[in-house]
Amino acid sequence: MDDFIILRFILPFDFYVYYLFFIVSIFYYLFSKKSLKLLPGWFFGFAGLLIGVTLLITWLENSFDFKVMKQIIGITFTSIAYYTFLSYNNFNLKKVFKWYISIAVIVSLYGIFEEFLHLSGIHISKDIRTTTFGLYRVYSLMGEPYFLAVALIPAFFYLFSNFSVIRKFGGISREFLNLLIVGTCFVLTFSTAGLIGFALIIIFWFYNRKYFSLTSWKILLLPFVILSLTVLFSNVKDGWQEFNIKYTETINAFTAKKFSKKEASSLNSSSFAIFSNYMVAKASFIDNPITGTGLGTHEKNYLDKFGNFFDKDFLLRYGAFNANDANSLFLRLMSETGLLGLSLFFIFLFKNFLWRRGYENQELRTYTVMNQGIFIWFIVRLVRTGNYFGNGFFLFFFIYYFSCKIVKMKLREQKSRLENQKTTMVLAH
């Protein structure tokens, strides 16, 4: 519900409608659990360090303002809302994730219905953009097609990994219908970042089936898989004009030895947004490599440093391109938190990534697939969208963490049981 905002452009911040649900949820937790544990200790230390460094730096640099405070409050409030929600559901991740899948299906159905309305000449989206394929980009309940695509990634991957076309007793399976609905809506977003997510979904599908394993005969098929995916990507790029332009211009901008201000001004808006934020984030990182400039300061960095790389009249004509979130979580962390924030984030990301652990175990596979799907979601967000708490960030953040903990704990228990059984058998003999 990222597009449902109370008193938009009147309040000094975006008061999302779901904040009201968060407040009710937190109070329900306090009364039902009768506990003041609003966050786990490890997270409190992790976030507290970044917030403490931010307060110190912005105080020393005299850059503390409402935007800094907004990020601190937003991170604290939304993380508490999602952690307490999981807590009063006793961290039943399977149940919570099933709710998310059900909502993803409903939202996707609305997106498909929206496409049919567009094709019938009834336009309900606030911004209509046709594509090379003669179809419309769908928004569903979201503020942008890109946000819709990203919100569906974990659901799409989960359904793609677990579906069966036919039920055991005949008929189309419910899982396949859900995949068809979510997958169709996902494609209709025509999101370039969504395409990255889709590519990773395909790669992980092959990975889970051991096409990359040196101990499996399937690795012999890997060259054909790579060739097929390369041909598919080439056909999509050539047939999808909008993507081709964004892809080509972005690659040219990042690989050119010199990129003049005139050349930069000719980039499409999407490519310019990521490139300009990269140049500013890199300059900010060079100036403050260890700690960055503090949470919520990238927009100030953008406005201060933009003129060093691009004509300022370009900024006056088009405004600051995604300067509020750096257009990328990686770039925003690099600019605002430096090596400290990047290190903490990537330690969290890879320490809690399950790879294939638990996948062969029927009891644990659901957790592993959830974990993998959210890992893909994180990667896409690192490339695009630097918002620290929008689009359910901390819901997926905590599910990712606890899914890893559950699988590792269960595997340890299973290993311990097997060892005890072996010991018992030896003693019996």
N, C-alpha and C positions, 0 to 999 in steps of 0.2 A: 504493500500500500504506500509506495514511496511518492505517489502523486496526490495523496490525500493530505492536504496541509490546511491547518486552521489559520485564518487571518493572514493569508499569504501576502507578502510585500508590505504588511502593516507592522507585524512584529519584527524585531531585529534578528530573528532566527527562524528557521523552518520548524513550526510546531506540528509535527506529523500526528495524524489522528491516532495512530497506533501507540503513541506515547500514553494516551489515556488508558489503553489496555494494559500497558506496561505497569502503570501506577496501580491499577486494580490487582494485577497479578502479584506484584511485590507485597502489597498489603495482605493479600490472601495467603501468601507464603508466611508472612510474619505471624498471622493469627493461627494458621493451621499447623505450622511446624513449631511455633513458639521458640524460634531460634533467630539469633542475630548474625549468624554466619551467612553473609550476603555474597561472599566471594571466597574461593579456595585460597589458601595461603600462598601457594606458588604463583598464582596470577596476581595476587595483591602485591607481591614483591616485584614481579615483572613490570606491571603497569605503574606501580609506585615509583620505581626507579626512573622510568621515562618521564613521568609527571614531575618528579622532584628535579630532575635535570632541566626540564623545560622551564620551571619556575625560576631556577637559579640563573639560567642563561638569559631569559627574557628580562629578568630584573637587572642583570648586569649590563645588557645591551639596550635597556630602556625600550624594549619592543613588546612588553606585555600589554595586551589589549583584549577586547571582547572576543575576538576570533580565537585567541589562545584559550581563554576561559571556556568558550563554547566547545572546543575539542575535548578539553579535560572533563567537563560535565557530561558531554555526550558519550564518551568512552566509558566513564564510570557508571552512568545511568543505564545504558543499554546492556553492558556486561552483567550488571546486577540483575536486570530484568530477565535475561536469558538463563543465567545460572540458577536463579531461584525457581524459574519455570521448570527446568530439568530436575531440580532438587525435589520439589513437591510432587513430581511425577516419578520419584524414586530412581531417577537416572535410567528409566526404562527406554533406552534409545530406540529399540525396535518399534515400540508403540508411537513415540514421538515422530520418528521418521516415516511411519505409515501415514500419520496425519499429514505430514508435509507432502507425501506422494499424492494423497487424495486431493489436497488443495491445489497441487500442481496440475492435476488432471482437470479440475474445475476451471482454473485460470486458463489452461490451454484450450479447453472447449470454448470459452468466451473469445479467445483470440481467433480461433477458426471461424466462429460465428461472425466476428468482426470482419474477417476477410471476405466472407460471403456478402456481407452488407456493402463493403467497398465495391465489389464486382457488380453489385446490383445498383450502384450509383448512390448509395446511402453512406455518407462519410461521417463517422462519429469520433475519429481521432482528431486531436488538436493540430497535428502536423501530418499532412498526407504526402508520402513520397513513393512514386512508382519506381519499379525496378526494370532491369533489362528483360526480365521474364514476363513483364506485363502484369505482375501481381503487386500488391501493396504490402508495405512493412506493417506488421501488427504490433500493437502496444499492449493489448488486453488491459489489465489494471495498472500497468507500470507507466512510469513517466517517459521512458524511451524504449525502443525495441531492444537495444543492447542490454538494458537492465532486465528485461523479460528473459532474454536468452541466458544471461548469467544465472538468474534465479532458478532456471529450469535445469541447469547442468547436472547437479547431483541426482535429481530425479530421473533425468534422461539416461544417465550412466547406469543407475541402479536398475531401471526397467530394461535397458539394453543388455545388461549382464545376466538377467534372471528370467527373461521371458521364454515361454514355449508357445509355439503357434497353435498347437492342437491340445486340447485337454485329453486326459487319459481315457475318458469315456465319450470322446467325440465332441465336436463343436469348437468354436474359436475360444481360446483361453482369455480370461480377463486381463492377464498380464500383457498379452499381445495387443489387445484393444487399447489399454492404457499407454503402451509404448507408441502405438500408432497416433494417438491423440497428442501426446506430449511431443513426440518427434516431429509431427506435422507443424505444430505451433512453433517449435524451436526453429525449423527451417524458414517459416514465414516471417521471422524477425529479420532475415537477411542481414544478420550482424556479422561483420568481419571478425570481431573478437569471438563471437559464437562459433565461427568456422574453426578457430584455433581450438576451442573446446571440443568440437566435434572430431577434429583430427586426433586429439588426445584420447577421446573416448574409443575410437577405433584402435589406436595403438595399444591401449590398456586391454581391450578385448583380446587382441592377439597375444599380449603379454601373459594374461591369465591362463591362456590355453597353451602356454609353453612354446610359442613360436620363436622366442628369443633364448630358449634354454639350450645350453651346449649338451645336456644329457638327454634331450628329446629328439626323436627323428624329425619332428616338425620343423626344426631349424633348417632342414634342407629345402623347405618351401619358402623360407624367408626372402630370398632374392625375388621370387615371383610376387610375394606380398608387397615388397617395397616398390617393385616396378608398377604393380597395379595401382597402388596409392599415388605414386608419382604421376602416372597418366591421368588418374582421376583429378588430382589437384590441377594439373595443366589444363584439362578440359573445363574445369570450373572457372579457373582464372581467365581463360580465353572467352568463355561464354558469359561471364558476369562482368559487365563493363565497369560498374561502380567499384567492385572489388579490385579489378585489374588496375584501375587508376590509383586507388589508395595504396595497394601493395607496391606498385612500381615506383610511385613518387616517394613513399616512405623509405623503401630500400635505397633509392638514389640519394635521398637526403642524408641517411646515416652512413653510407659508404663513400660519399664524395670526399676527396681530400680537402677541397675548398668549396664552400657553399655560399654564394654571394647573397647579399640582402635582397637583391632583385629576384634571384632564383627562389629564395624562401617565400617571397610574397606571392609567387605564382603557384605555390602548393595548394592542394585542396585543403579545406578547413580541418578535416580529420588528421591528415598527415602533418599539417602545420601545428596542430595542438600538441601532438606527441613530441614533435621535433623541438618546438620552442620550449616546452617544459623540460625536455632533456637537457637543452643547453643551459637553462637557468639552474636546474638541479645540479648539474655537473659543476657549474661555477660556485654554487653555494657549498657543495661538498668540498671543493678545493679550499675554500675559505675556512670551513669548519668541519674537518674530516672526522673527528672523533664523536662529537655530540650533535652535529647539525645545529640548526638555529632555533629548535624547539617546536613542539607540536602546534599546528595551526599557523605557522609563519610562512609557508611556501608562497602564498598569494602575495605577501609583502616582498618576498624575494623576487618574485616574477615581475612585479611592477618596478622594483628598484633596478633590476639587472637586464630587463628586456631591451633597453636601448643600446646595450653593449653588443648585441648581436643582430638586432633587426631595427628597421626604421620605425620610429615612434609613431609616425602618422598611421602606420599599419595597425598599431594598438588602438589608436583613437578611432579608426574606421570600423574595426571589427570587435574591439573589446579584448579582454584577457581570456584567451582560449583555455578553458578548464583549469584556470590558475588556482581555483579554490581547492582542488584535489590532485593537481599535477598530472591528471589524465592517466595516472599509473600509480599503483601502490608502491612499486619498487622505487620509482622516481621520488615519490613523496617522502618515503622513509629515508632515502638518500639525502634529500634536501633538509628535512626537519629533524632527523634523529641520527644521521651520520652512521659510522661503523657500529656504534652502540646499538641503535635500533635495528639495523640490518642484521647484525650478528644474532641478536635475541630472536628476531623473527625466523631466520633460517635455521637456527638451532631448534626452535619449537617445531618448525615445519618438518624437518627431516628426522628429528628424534621421535616424533609421533606418527611417522609414516609407516604403514604396515607392509608395504610392498605386497608380497603374496602370502604373508604369514596368516594362517587361519583359513585360507581360501579352500584348501582341500578338506577342511572339517565342516561338515554340514551344519553343525551347531553354530559355528563361528563365521561362516561365509558372509552372512548378512552384515556383520560388523566390518569385515574386510572390504566389502564392496562399498559400504557407506564411506569408509575412510578413504578409499581410492577416489571415489567421486568428488569428495570435498577437496582432496589434494588437487585434482584437475581444476576445480573451482578457484582454489587459491592461486594456481599458476595463471589462470586467465585474469584474475584480479591484479596480480603483480604486473601484468602487461598493460591492462586497462583498468581504470577507476581506482582512485586513491582514497575513497571515502572509508574512514576508519570504523564506521558503525552502521552504515546504511545497508539495505537489502539483506537483513538477517545475518550480518557479519558474525556476531558473537554466538548466535545459535549454532551455525556451522563450525565455528571455532571450538566450542566446547564439545560438540558431538564428535569432532575429529579427535580431540584429546582423549575423551573417555572411551571411545571405540577402541583406540589403541591400548589403553590401560586394561580394558575388559579382555581383549584377545590375549595379551601377554600374560595376564593373571590366569586365564583358563588353560593356556598352553602349559604354564608352569605346573598347575594342578594336575593336568593329565600326565605330564612327564613324571611328577612325583608319584602318582598312583601306579604307573607302569614300573617304576623302580622298586616300589614297595611290593608289588606282585612278584617281580623277579626274585627279590630277596626272600619272600615267603616260600617260593618254589624251591629255591636253593636250600633253605633250612629244612624244608619238608623232606628233601632227598637225603 
